[in-house]
Amino acid sequence: QVRLVESGGGLVQRGDSLRLSCTASGLTFINYAMGWFRQAPGAERVIIGVISRSGGDTRYSDSVKGRFTISRNNYNNTVYLQINTLAPEDTAVYYCAARSDSIWSPLAGMEFDYWGQGTQVTVSS
């Protein structure tokens, strides 16, 4: 059974930094590209970015470039999302997802095979 478990969310203040983690089990982690998404209250889930199987390549949505960094550790089956200079508009549930295909198709509409349950990030002003 494949499981993706996000952690690291919580209540933070404007300007803080946060690192979210997503640990995978039940799959061969290095065979999967990984992605991060977020869903703000009342909004659709949107992609933040993706990281290749090796971790050597990343792609980000234009709306988040500069403050978000995705990395991975294939030894402990974990992908990370570093978020700097948090703002109230970053309040959302953050999800990770695993994709068996490459990261080189359009980000919008990119399909993933497995999803985590999400972790809530709330940024106070």
The 8 nearest C-alpha neighbors of each residue, nearest first, counted from 0:
[[1, 25, 2, 24, 26, 3, 23, 113],
 [2, 0, 25, 24, 26, 3, 23, 113],
 [1, 3, 24, 23, 25, 4, 0, 115],
 [2, 4, 115, 23, 22, 21, 114, 5],
 [5, 3, 21, 22, 115, 2, 23, 6],
 [4, 6, 21, 20, 118, 117, 115, 22],
 [5, 7, 20, 8, 19, 118, 21, 4],
 [8, 6, 19, 20, 18, 9, 5, 118],
 [9, 7, 120, 119, 118, 6, 19, 10],
 [8, 10, 120, 119, 121, 11, 7, 118],
 [9, 11, 121, 122, 120, 12, 8, 123],
 [12, 10, 122, 121, 123, 9, 15, 13],
 [13, 11, 123, 122, 15, 14, 124, 10],
 [12, 14, 86, 85, 124, 15, 123, 122],
 [13, 15, 84, 85, 12, 86, 16, 83],
 [16, 14, 85, 84, 13, 12, 11, 83],
 [17, 15, 83, 82, 84, 85, 14, 18],
 [16, 18, 82, 81, 19, 83, 15, 7],
 [19, 17, 81, 80, 82, 7, 20, 79],
 [18, 20, 7, 80, 79, 6, 8, 81],
 [21, 19, 79, 6, 5, 78, 7, 22],
 [20, 22, 5, 78, 4, 77, 3, 79],
 [23, 21, 77, 4, 3, 76, 20, 5],
 [24, 22, 3, 76, 2, 77, 4, 21],
 [23, 25, 2, 26, 1, 3, 22, 76],
 [24, 26, 1, 0, 2, 23, 27, 28],
 [27, 25, 24, 28, 1, 23, 0, 2],
 [28, 26, 30, 29, 25, 31, 24, 76],
 [27, 29, 30, 26, 31, 76, 73, 23],
 [28, 30, 52, 31, 27, 73, 53, 32],
 [31, 29, 28, 27, 52, 99, 32, 26],
 [32, 30, 99, 98, 52, 29, 28, 97],
 [31, 33, 52, 51, 98, 50, 97, 99],
 [34, 32, 97, 50, 49, 96, 98, 31],
 [33, 35, 49, 96, 95, 48, 50, 97],
 [36, 34, 95, 47, 94, 48, 46, 96],
 [37, 35, 46, 47, 94, 45, 93, 95],
 [36, 38, 93, 92, 44, 45, 94, 91],
 [37, 39, 44, 91, 92, 43, 42, 45],
 [38, 40, 91, 42, 90, 41, 92, 37],
 [41, 39, 42, 91, 38, 90, 92, 43],
 [40, 42, 39, 43, 38, 44, 91, 92],
 [43, 41, 39, 40, 38, 44, 45, 91],
 [44, 42, 38, 45, 41, 39, 40, 37],
 [43, 45, 38, 37, 36, 42, 46, 39],
 [46, 44, 36, 37, 43, 38, 47, 107],
 [45, 47, 36, 48, 35, 37, 60, 44],
 [48, 46, 36, 60, 35, 59, 45, 63],
 [49, 47, 59, 58, 35, 34, 60, 46],
 [48, 50, 34, 58, 33, 57, 35, 59],
 [51, 49, 57, 33, 54, 56, 32, 34],
 [50, 52, 32, 54, 56, 53, 102, 57],
 [53, 51, 32, 29, 31, 54, 30, 50],
 [52, 54, 55, 51, 29, 56, 73, 50],
 [55, 53, 51, 52, 56, 50, 71, 70],
 [54, 56, 53, 51, 57, 50, 52, 70],
 [57, 55, 51, 54, 50, 58, 53, 52],
 [56, 58, 50, 49, 51, 59, 55, 69],
 [59, 57, 48, 49, 50, 56, 60, 102],
 [60, 58, 48, 47, 64, 61, 49, 57],
 [59, 61, 62, 47, 48, 63, 64, 46],
 [62, 60, 64, 63, 59, 47, 65, 58],
 [61, 63, 60, 64, 47, 59, 65, 46],
 [64, 62, 61, 60, 65, 67, 66, 47],
 [65, 63, 61, 66, 62, 59, 67, 60],
 [64, 66, 67, 63, 68, 83, 59, 62],
 [67, 65, 83, 82, 64, 63, 68, 84],
 [66, 68, 82, 81, 65, 63, 64, 83],
 [69, 67, 81, 80, 70, 82, 66, 65],
 [70, 68, 80, 79, 81, 50, 67, 71],
 [71, 69, 79, 78, 54, 68, 80, 50],
 [72, 70, 78, 77, 79, 54, 73, 69],
 [71, 73, 77, 74, 75, 76, 78, 70],
 [72, 74, 76, 75, 29, 71, 77, 28],
 [75, 73, 72, 76, 77, 29, 28, 71],
 [74, 76, 77, 73, 72, 22, 23, 71],
 [77, 75, 73, 23, 22, 74, 28, 72],
 [76, 78, 22, 72, 21, 75, 71, 23],
 [77, 79, 71, 21, 70, 20, 72, 22],
 [80, 78, 20, 70, 19, 69, 71, 21],
 [79, 81, 69, 19, 18, 68, 82, 20],
 [80, 82, 18, 68, 67, 17, 69, 19],
 [83, 81, 67, 17, 16, 66, 18, 80],
 [82, 84, 16, 66, 85, 81, 17, 15],
 [85, 83, 14, 15, 16, 86, 82, 13],
 [86, 84, 14, 13, 15, 83, 16, 89],
 [85, 87, 13, 88, 89, 122, 14, 84],
 [88, 86, 122, 89, 90, 123, 124, 13],
 [89, 87, 90, 86, 122, 91, 39, 85],
 [90, 88, 87, 86, 91, 85, 122, 121],
 [91, 89, 121, 88, 120, 122, 87, 39],
 [92, 90, 39, 38, 120, 37, 89, 119],
 [91, 93, 119, 38, 118, 37, 117, 120],
 [92, 94, 37, 117, 118, 36, 91, 119],
 [95, 93, 117, 36, 35, 115, 37, 92],
 [94, 96, 35, 34, 115, 114, 36, 21],
 [95, 97, 114, 34, 113, 33, 111, 115],
 [98, 96, 33, 113, 111, 112, 31, 32],
 [97, 99, 111, 32, 31, 112, 100, 33],
 [98, 100, 31, 32, 30, 97, 101, 112],
 [101, 99, 98, 102, 32, 31, 111, 103],
 [100, 102, 103, 32, 99, 51, 104, 98],
 [103, 101, 104, 51, 49, 32, 100, 50],
 [102, 104, 101, 105, 106, 58, 100, 51],
 [103, 105, 102, 106, 109, 101, 107, 108],
 [106, 104, 107, 109, 103, 108, 102, 110],
 [107, 105, 109, 108, 104, 46, 60, 48],
 [108, 106, 105, 109, 46, 45, 60, 104],
 [107, 109, 106, 110, 105, 46, 104, 45],
 [110, 108, 106, 107, 105, 111, 104, 102],
 [109, 111, 108, 112, 98, 100, 106, 107],
 [112, 110, 98, 97, 113, 96, 109, 99],
 [111, 113, 98, 97, 99, 110, 114, 96],
 [114, 112, 97, 96, 111, 115, 98, 1],
 [115, 113, 96, 95, 3, 97, 116, 112],
 [114, 116, 3, 4, 117, 95, 94, 96],
 [117, 115, 94, 114, 4, 118, 5, 3],
 [118, 116, 94, 93, 115, 92, 5, 119],
 [117, 119, 93, 92, 8, 5, 6, 120],
 [120, 118, 92, 8, 91, 9, 93, 121],
 [119, 121, 8, 9, 90, 91, 92, 10],
 [122, 120, 90, 10, 9, 11, 119, 123],
 [123, 121, 87, 11, 12, 90, 10, 13],
 [124, 122, 12, 87, 13, 11, 121, 10],
 [123, 13, 87, 12, 122, 86, 14, 11]]
